[in-house]
Amino acid sequence: MTRTLSPSTPNQYWLAGLASGLSFGLSPLVWSQAVITEVYALHSLFVALLLYLLVIDSSSDFAHKRNDRILGLTFGLAMGNHLTTLLFLPVILLSTISRKPSAPHGIHWMGNWHLDSRSMVRRLAWLGVGLLVYLTLPLRALSKSPVNWGNPVSLQGFAWLVSGKLYQGQLFTLSLPSIMERARAVVALILQQFGIPGLTVGLIGLILFFKPVRLYFGTLWILVVSSVFAIGFASADAFMYMIPAFLCFAIWIGMGLAGIMDTTSRRMHIIGPLIGLVLILVLVLQTGKAWRQLDASQDQRAETFGKNVLSLAPDHAIVFAKGDRAVFALWYFQYALHNRTDLAVLATDLLQYDWYQLTLHSVYPALNVPGPYPFAETVVVANSERPVCYVQYIESAEISCFPARNPKSP
């Protein structure tokens, strides 16, 4: 991408591209998500691919049609990975508008501006093809998986899951003081990712070396909407939605460094590469501060927690797990490793949902799950012959086990 904005001597600016890639890959938040099983690292890959497809050369008619298809397909697959990709749709559609009055099949308005309607239709059609990835949801749900979020086998369940209805109530419900506090936190988070040198070079790339091209407009839009969404989404982990914004800022760092190298190299050729090497060195040295925090190779908390619960839980106990940490750890031990299959692991926070109750009936057929709104206590009463454990993990493991209220006679 850096080379597309440095057409004079593009081969000299590989350092700018390297600095851009390192600034993104070594940023603490991105790094923390790249080493765990989550959607955000793949989401950033899709965003990077979409931006690349927007700027690659498609001068021939064949290349132009091919890129439209790939761009639409990629966007559809990206939406299948994370619904917030929809926020970037204007970048994909508005890029079909350009100052090319001689282009065929265009609708002209405002002088030289025209819309390549066929290009837009191709992108939307292939976007629809990419969205077919959602069909894997009901297919997988029909397999009776023990982890079956939303049970999307019905149209209602499918719409509930795909639309993210569970989280819609958290969108833009914060008070003005909370929004201002989050806005300040976002600025601090950007500074934490790139440091003062990276922040400075990125702003130079955006302001001093700005060019009215697709890449700049696309990255600016993505950064703005990602920041607004992260600030307005009332979730404890909403800052994860800043990762596409970090990607865009990293691109600006590359643009800024390329511009600085170009300007300084006109006077002395060696100065430009030297500046690039210094910035790369600074970025690498910054990673030392976050290394211990991000190194997960010695983090045994989940494994230790799971083993402790399985060793302390009585035979055939009902284990009420509260919070993602406790639930995911126990799901892994029981469903992936098949340890302590005599236990019934129940996610306390999910008991209110019909689809989860159906999943429990399928996974634990001997368990009595009274409806329609079974609280933990009602489940305990309905299964009084079984011991009960309550577990969660906040700062440390919290495990409490109790004997059966009405144990079966031997």
C-alpha positions as CSV (number, residue, x, y, z in Angstrom):
1,M,0.0,0.0,0.0
2,T,2.9,2.3,0.7
3,R,4.3,1.8,-2.7
4,T,1.0,2.8,-4.4
5,L,1.4,6.3,-2.9
6,S,5.1,6.5,-3.7
7,P,5.1,6.0,-7.5
8,S,8.3,7.8,-8.2
9,T,10.8,5.4,-6.6
10,P,8.6,2.7,-4.9
11,N,11.4,0.2,-4.4
12,Q,13.1,2.5,-2.0
13,Y,10.2,2.5,0.5
14,W,10.2,-1.1,1.7
15,L,11.4,0.2,5.0
16,A,8.2,2.3,5.3
17,G,6.1,-0.8,4.6
18,L,8.1,-2.8,7.2
19,A,7.6,-0.1,9.8
20,S,3.9,-0.1,9.1
21,G,3.6,-3.8,9.4
22,L,5.7,-3.9,12.6
23,S,3.8,-1.1,14.2
24,F,0.5,-3.0,13.8
25,G,1.8,-6.5,14.5
26,L,3.7,-5.5,17.6
27,S,1.0,-3.2,19.1
28,P,0.1,-4.8,22.5
29,L,-3.7,-5.1,21.9
30,V,-3.3,-6.7,18.4
31,W,-0.6,-9.0,19.8
32,S,-2.8,-10.1,22.7
33,Q,-5.6,-11.1,20.3
34,A,-3.3,-12.9,17.9
35,V,-2.2,-15.5,20.4
36,I,-5.7,-16.5,21.5
37,T,-8.7,-18.1,19.9
38,E,-10.8,-15.0,19.0
39,V,-12.3,-13.3,16.0
40,Y,-10.4,-10.0,16.1
41,A,-7.1,-11.1,14.5
42,L,-9.0,-12.7,11.6
43,H,-11.2,-9.5,11.4
44,S,-8.1,-7.4,11.0
45,L,-6.8,-9.7,8.3
46,F,-10.0,-9.2,6.3
47,V,-9.8,-5.4,6.8
48,A,-6.2,-5.4,5.5
49,L,-7.2,-7.5,2.5
50,L,-10.1,-5.2,1.7
51,L,-7.9,-2.1,1.8
52,Y,-5.4,-3.9,-0.4
53,L,-8.0,-4.9,-3.0
54,L,-9.2,-1.3,-3.1
55,V,-5.8,0.1,-4.2
56,I,-4.3,-2.6,-6.4
57,D,-4.0,-1.9,-10.1
58,S,-7.1,-3.0,-12.2
59,S,-6.5,-1.0,-15.3
60,S,-7.7,-3.7,-17.7
61,D,-11.4,-4.7,-17.9
62,F,-10.6,-8.3,-16.9
63,A,-8.6,-7.3,-13.9
64,H,-11.3,-4.8,-12.9
65,K,-14.1,-7.4,-13.0
66,R,-11.9,-10.0,-11.2
67,N,-11.1,-7.5,-8.4
68,D,-14.8,-6.6,-8.0
69,R,-15.6,-10.3,-7.5
70,I,-12.8,-10.9,-5.0
71,L,-13.6,-7.7,-3.1
72,G,-17.3,-8.5,-2.8
73,L,-16.5,-12.1,-1.8
74,T,-14.0,-11.0,0.8
75,F,-16.4,-8.5,2.3
76,G,-19.1,-11.2,2.6
77,L,-16.7,-13.6,4.3
78,A,-15.5,-10.8,6.6
79,M,-19.1,-10.2,7.7
80,G,-19.4,-13.9,8.4
81,N,-16.5,-13.5,10.8
82,H,-17.7,-10.3,12.5
83,L,-20.9,-8.3,11.9
84,T,-19.2,-4.9,12.5
85,T,-17.6,-5.3,9.0
86,L,-20.9,-3.8,7.9
87,L,-19.7,-0.4,9.1
88,F,-17.1,-0.5,6.3
89,L,-19.6,-1.1,3.5
90,P,-19.5,2.6,2.3
91,V,-15.8,2.2,1.6
92,I,-16.6,-0.7,-0.8
93,L,-19.5,0.9,-2.5
94,L,-18.3,4.5,-2.8
95,S,-15.1,3.4,-4.3
96,T,-17.1,2.7,-7.5
97,I,-17.5,6.5,-7.8
98,S,-14.5,8.2,-9.5
99,R,-13.5,11.0,-11.8
100,K,-13.6,9.0,-15.0
101,P,-16.1,10.5,-17.4
102,S,-15.1,8.2,-20.2
103,A,-15.7,5.0,-18.3
104,P,-18.5,2.8,-19.8
105,H,-21.8,2.0,-18.2
106,G,-21.6,5.0,-15.9
107,I,-24.2,7.3,-14.6
108,H,-22.8,10.9,-14.7
109,W,-23.6,13.7,-12.4
110,M,-21.9,16.8,-10.9
111,G,-19.6,17.2,-13.9
112,N,-16.9,14.6,-14.0
113,W,-18.1,12.3,-11.3
114,H,-19.6,9.0,-12.3
115,L,-20.9,5.8,-10.8
116,D,-19.8,2.5,-12.2
117,S,-23.1,0.8,-11.6
118,R,-21.9,-2.6,-13.1
119,S,-19.0,-2.6,-10.7
120,M,-21.2,-2.0,-7.7
121,V,-23.6,-4.7,-8.8
122,R,-20.8,-7.2,-9.2
123,R,-19.5,-6.3,-5.7
124,L,-22.9,-6.7,-4.1
125,A,-23.6,-10.0,-5.9
126,W,-20.3,-11.5,-4.7
127,L,-20.9,-10.1,-1.3
128,G,-24.0,-12.2,-1.2
129,V,-22.0,-15.2,-2.2
130,G,-19.6,-14.6,0.7
131,L,-22.5,-14.3,3.1
132,L,-23.4,-17.9,2.3
133,V,-20.9,-18.8,5.0
134,Y,-23.7,-18.1,7.4
135,L,-25.4,-21.3,6.2
136,T,-22.8,-23.3,8.2
137,L,-24.5,-22.1,11.4
138,P,-27.7,-24.1,11.0
139,L,-25.8,-27.0,9.5
140,R,-23.5,-27.1,12.5
141,A,-26.4,-26.6,14.9
142,L,-28.1,-29.7,13.5
143,S,-25.1,-31.8,14.6
144,K,-26.2,-31.3,18.2
145,S,-23.0,-29.8,19.3
146,P,-22.7,-29.3,23.1
147,V,-21.7,-25.6,22.4
148,N,-24.5,-24.4,20.2
149,W,-24.8,-20.6,20.6
150,G,-28.3,-19.5,19.7
151,N,-29.3,-22.9,18.2
152,P,-29.9,-21.3,14.8
153,V,-31.9,-24.1,13.3
154,S,-35.1,-21.9,13.1
155,L,-35.5,-18.6,11.2
156,Q,-36.0,-16.8,14.5
157,G,-32.9,-18.4,16.1
158,F,-30.8,-17.7,13.0
159,A,-31.9,-14.0,12.9
160,W,-31.2,-13.7,16.6
161,L,-27.7,-15.0,16.2
162,V,-26.7,-13.3,13.0
163,S,-28.1,-9.9,14.0
164,G,-26.3,-9.9,17.3
165,K,-29.6,-9.2,19.0
166,L,-28.1,-10.2,22.4
167,Y,-25.8,-7.2,22.3
168,Q,-28.0,-4.6,20.6
169,G,-29.1,-3.2,24.0
170,Q,-25.5,-2.1,24.7
171,L,-25.2,0.1,21.7
172,F,-25.1,3.9,22.3
173,T,-26.7,3.8,25.8
174,L,-23.9,5.5,27.7
175,S,-24.2,8.8,29.4
176,L,-22.3,11.8,28.1
177,P,-19.7,11.7,30.9
178,S,-19.1,8.1,30.2
179,I,-18.7,8.8,26.5
180,M,-16.1,11.5,27.2
181,E,-14.2,9.2,29.5
182,R,-14.1,6.5,26.8
183,A,-13.0,9.0,24.2
184,R,-10.0,9.9,26.3
185,A,-9.3,6.3,26.9
186,V,-9.3,5.7,23.1
187,V,-6.7,8.4,22.6
188,A,-4.6,6.9,25.4
189,L,-5.0,3.5,23.8
190,I,-3.6,4.7,20.5
191,L,-0.7,6.2,22.2
192,Q,-0.1,3.0,24.1
193,Q,0.0,1.0,20.9
194,F,2.4,3.1,18.9
195,G,4.2,5.3,21.4
196,I,5.0,9.0,20.8
197,P,7.3,8.3,17.8
198,G,4.7,6.2,16.0
199,L,1.9,8.6,16.8
200,T,3.9,11.5,15.5
201,V,4.8,9.8,12.2
202,G,1.3,8.6,11.7
203,L,-0.2,12.1,12.1
204,I,2.5,13.4,9.7
205,G,1.4,10.7,7.2
206,L,-2.3,11.7,7.6
207,I,-1.9,15.5,7.6
208,L,1.2,16.5,5.8
209,F,1.3,13.8,3.1
210,F,-2.4,13.3,2.7
211,K,-3.5,12.5,-0.9
212,P,-7.1,12.4,-2.2
213,V,-7.0,8.7,-3.0
214,R,-9.0,5.7,-2.1
215,L,-6.6,4.4,0.5
216,Y,-6.6,7.6,2.5
217,F,-10.3,8.0,2.4
218,G,-10.9,4.3,3.2
219,T,-8.5,4.3,6.2
220,L,-10.0,7.6,7.5
221,W,-13.5,6.2,7.4
222,I,-12.6,2.9,9.0
223,L,-10.7,4.7,11.8
224,V,-13.6,7.1,12.5
225,V,-16.4,4.5,12.5
226,S,-14.4,2.0,14.5
227,S,-13.6,4.6,17.1
228,V,-17.2,5.8,17.3
229,F,-18.5,2.2,17.7
230,A,-15.9,1.4,20.4
231,I,-16.7,4.5,22.3
232,G,-20.5,4.0,22.1
233,F,-20.7,0.3,22.7
234,A,-21.3,-0.3,26.4
235,S,-19.2,-3.4,26.8
236,A,-16.2,-4.1,29.0
237,D,-14.2,-5.3,25.9
238,A,-15.4,-2.7,23.5
239,F,-11.8,-1.5,23.0
240,M,-11.3,-4.6,20.9
241,Y,-13.2,-2.9,18.1
242,M,-10.4,-0.4,17.8
243,I,-8.1,-2.9,16.2
244,P,-9.2,-2.0,12.6
245,A,-8.5,1.6,13.6
246,F,-5.0,0.6,14.7
247,L,-4.5,-1.0,11.3
248,C,-5.4,2.2,9.5
249,F,-3.1,4.2,11.8
250,A,-0.3,1.8,11.1
251,I,-0.8,2.4,7.4
252,W,-0.5,6.1,8.0
253,I,2.7,5.5,9.8
254,G,4.0,3.8,6.7
255,M,2.8,6.8,4.6
256,G,4.3,9.3,6.9
257,L,7.7,7.5,7.0
258,A,7.6,7.2,3.2
259,G,7.0,10.9,2.9
260,I,9.7,11.8,5.4
261,M,12.2,9.5,3.6
262,D,11.3,11.0,0.3
263,T,11.8,14.6,1.5
264,T,15.0,14.0,3.3
265,S,16.6,11.8,0.7
266,R,16.4,14.6,-1.8
267,R,19.2,16.3,0.1
268,M,21.1,13.3,1.3
269,H,20.3,9.8,0.1
270,I,21.4,8.1,3.3
271,I,19.2,10.1,5.7
272,G,15.9,8.6,4.6
273,P,16.8,5.0,5.1
274,L,18.5,5.9,8.4
275,I,15.3,7.5,9.7
276,G,13.3,4.4,8.7
277,L,15.7,2.1,10.5
278,V,15.6,4.3,13.6
279,L,11.8,4.2,13.7
280,I,11.8,0.4,13.2
281,L,14.3,0.0,16.1
282,V,12.1,2.2,18.3
283,L,9.0,0.1,17.5
284,V,10.9,-3.1,18.3
285,L,12.3,-1.8,21.6
286,Q,8.8,-0.8,22.7
287,T,7.7,-4.4,22.6
288,G,10.0,-5.2,25.5
289,K,7.7,-3.3,27.8
290,A,4.7,-5.5,27.0
291,W,6.5,-8.8,26.5
292,R,5.8,-10.2,30.0
293,Q,2.2,-9.2,29.9
294,L,1.6,-10.7,26.4
295,D,3.7,-13.8,26.8
296,A,1.0,-16.5,27.4
297,S,3.4,-19.5,27.3
298,Q,3.5,-19.7,31.1
299,D,-0.1,-18.7,31.8
300,Q,-1.6,-21.8,33.4
301,R,-4.6,-20.2,35.1
302,A,-7.2,-21.7,32.9
303,E,-5.7,-25.2,33.1
304,T,-5.2,-24.9,36.9
305,F,-8.7,-23.7,37.4
306,G,-10.2,-26.5,35.3
307,K,-8.2,-29.2,37.1
308,N,-9.2,-27.8,40.5
309,V,-12.9,-27.8,39.7
310,L,-12.8,-31.3,38.2
311,S,-10.9,-32.7,41.2
312,L,-13.1,-31.0,43.8
313,A,-16.5,-31.6,42.2
314,P,-18.4,-34.7,43.7
315,D,-19.5,-37.5,41.4
316,H,-22.5,-36.5,39.2
317,A,-22.5,-32.9,40.5
318,I,-24.2,-30.0,38.8
319,V,-21.5,-27.3,38.2
320,F,-22.9,-23.8,37.8
321,A,-20.1,-21.8,36.1
322,K,-20.4,-18.0,36.0
323,G,-18.4,-15.8,33.6
324,D,-16.7,-16.6,30.4
325,R,-13.4,-17.6,32.0
326,A,-15.0,-20.4,34.1
327,V,-17.4,-21.5,31.4
328,F,-14.9,-21.8,28.6
329,A,-12.3,-23.6,30.7
330,L,-14.8,-26.2,31.9
331,W,-16.3,-26.6,28.4
332,Y,-12.8,-27.4,27.1
333,F,-12.1,-29.9,29.7
334,Q,-15.4,-31.7,29.4
335,Y,-16.3,-31.4,25.7
336,A,-12.8,-31.4,24.1
337,L,-10.8,-33.5,26.5
338,H,-13.8,-35.6,27.7
339,N,-12.8,-35.3,31.4
340,R,-15.4,-35.8,34.1
341,T,-18.3,-36.5,31.8
342,D,-20.4,-37.4,34.8
343,L,-20.6,-33.7,35.7
344,A,-23.3,-31.4,34.3
345,V,-21.6,-28.0,33.5
346,L,-24.2,-25.2,33.3
347,A,-23.4,-21.7,32.2
348,T,-25.4,-19.7,34.8
349,D,-25.7,-16.6,32.6
350,L,-27.3,-18.5,29.8
351,L,-30.0,-20.4,31.7
352,Q,-32.6,-17.7,30.7
353,Y,-32.4,-18.6,27.0
354,D,-34.7,-21.2,25.4
355,W,-32.0,-22.3,23.0
356,Y,-29.6,-23.0,25.8
357,Q,-32.2,-25.0,27.7
358,L,-32.7,-27.1,24.5
359,T,-28.9,-27.6,24.4
360,L,-28.9,-28.8,28.0
361,H,-31.7,-31.3,27.3
362,S,-29.6,-32.7,24.4
363,V,-26.2,-32.8,26.2
364,Y,-27.5,-33.9,29.6
365,P,-30.7,-35.9,29.0
366,A,-30.8,-37.1,32.6
367,L,-30.8,-33.6,34.0
368,N,-34.1,-32.0,34.8
369,V,-34.2,-28.4,33.5
370,P,-37.5,-26.8,34.5
371,G,-38.8,-24.0,32.3
372,P,-39.5,-21.5,31.0
373,Y,-37.0,-19.4,33.1
374,P,-34.9,-21.8,35.2
375,F,-32.7,-20.1,37.7
376,A,-29.9,-22.0,39.3
377,E,-31.9,-22.6,42.5
378,T,-34.9,-24.1,40.5
379,V,-32.5,-26.5,38.8
380,V,-31.0,-27.5,42.1
381,V,-34.5,-28.2,43.6
382,A,-35.5,-30.2,40.5
383,N,-32.3,-32.3,40.8
384,S,-32.1,-32.6,44.6
385,E,-30.4,-36.0,44.4
386,R,-27.3,-34.4,42.8
387,P,-24.5,-32.5,44.5
388,V,-24.0,-28.9,43.5
389,C,-20.9,-26.7,42.8
390,Y,-20.8,-22.9,42.2
391,V,-17.6,-21.7,40.4
392,Q,-16.3,-18.6,38.8
393,Y,-12.9,-17.0,38.1
394,I,-12.4,-13.3,38.7
395,E,-9.0,-12.5,40.1
396,S,-8.7,-16.1,41.5
397,A,-10.7,-19.3,41.5
398,E,-13.8,-19.4,43.5
399,I,-15.2,-22.9,44.0
400,S,-17.9,-23.9,46.5
401,C,-19.4,-27.4,46.5
402,F,-22.4,-28.7,48.5
403,P,-23.7,-32.3,49.0
404,A,-27.0,-33.4,47.5
405,R,-30.1,-32.2,49.4
406,N,-31.9,-35.6,48.9
407,P,-29.2,-38.1,48.2
408,K,-30.3,-41.4,46.7
409,S,-30.4,-44.4,49.0
410,P,-27.6,-46.9,48.3
